[in-house]
Amino acid sequence: MEEIQKAIRQMEAHKTEDAINTLTSYLPEADEEERFTIAELYMQWGMLEEAKMVLHELIQRYPKEQELKVMMAEIHIDLDEDDEAIELLNQFGPEDEDYLQALVQLADLYQAQGLYEVAEQKLLAAKNVEPNSAIIDFALGELAFSNGEYSKSIPYYENAMHHQPVIGDIEVATRLAEAYAANGEFEQALEFFQKVEEDNPDVLFRYGFVAFQAHRNDIAIHVWEELIEKDPYFQSVYPHLAQAYDSEGMPKEALDMAKKGLAKDEFNKELYHLAGSLSHRQGSKEEGYRLMREAVALDPGYKEAVLFLIENYKSDGDYDQIIDLIQELISLGEEDPNYLWELAQALEEEERFKEAYEQYSQAYISLKEDTDFLKSYGYFLVEDGRMEEGIRVFKEYLAIDPADTEIEDFVERLNEE
């Protein structure tokens, strides 16, 4: 054992290469106990292939030593050799001391392979051996939750929490809160979130989010304010907290929070959209438009922001802005026939009829089944003096919506003229 102790001292002194050489040189003359110790050291040092070779030899000599198989299975798992680990762990029977651990490890491996039913069978077998094991109940809860069976996970989590409120570094109350929330039972979820003692930012965020979904904005605001105080750079919380303020009739606080979020994350298009909408609603139209244009500049495909700009420019009668916006989007490769239609209408309002006709014609290729577009296009053609084209478009419209007698009468008058 002197050589092994020497290797340990060398590793502690950060002489890694010397430590490895010492063990490698000594291995051929080491006895079985020393080989086992060397295998353990190899595992601690991350030398899994070397540890595997030593354990393989020991298992051949002592095939009934279950501890060797447990160690080998752990190595296979760490090396992503799941099939080999499964084959080894399936050798354990109810009479073996490590049977329970083997079943739990098998369940993890089968779950990773998407074999949820087999994983559940292994865990239920483990539960038959240890009915009151919090770890097994927790594992059954995790398996059901990961499979979207939230109702099924709840009693397992509750059993686990009854015997052991914290498993590993996870408060079981957190899992119960998430399970109830995923099941749409927000009030119960809030009850369990209130029992959680850890102030982990992710947990606080989810607590606030569930409160917001349960229309408990007072709780959401309180929890999210606490989260920002603990972690000002938790960027996801700012738009949600701003929305909670807005829902509570606190638009000024909502806008302030959205702007604080932008100070932390200047590339967040959703925050620009929210801040733009809030500014516009509070009477700062130009500021609202500027913020909304920033959102579009970050992502020209952000249709929610584009449509906000189009609709509000329409309300202002500012068709030049619509024309500039859509032409810019088209130049950036945003291909949406509805944009062409909006552009055509804006050009029509500005009496740029030739350009409007070109855009209507382009939009028609994709929107010839859209009754609202056909009606708009038909009226434009008639007003632009293109009677025959207008009648043809209105007939296409009537083929889709023959019940529109107003358009039918209009087409008859056009034919008479």
ABEGO torsion letter per residue (X at the ends): XAAAAAAAAAAAAGBAAAAAAAAAAAAAABBAAAAAAAAAAAAAAGBAAAAAAAAAAAAAABAABAAAAAAAAAAAAAAGBAAAAAAAAAABBAABAAAAAAAAAAAAAAAAAGBAAAAAAAAAAAAAABAABAAAAAAAAAAAAAAGBAAAAAAAAAAAAAABABBEABBAAAAAAAAAAAAGBAAAAAAAAAABABABAAAAAAAAAAAAAAGBAAAAAAAAAAAAAABAABAAAAAAAAAAAAAAGBAAAAAAAAAAAAAABAABAAAAAAAAAAAAAAGBAAAAAAAAAAAAAABAABAAAAAAAAAAAAAAGBAAAAAAAAAAAAAAGBBBAAAAAAAAAAAAAAGBAAAAAAAAAAAAAAAAABAAAAAAAAAAAAAAGBAAAAAAAAAAAAAABAABAAAAAAAAAAAAX
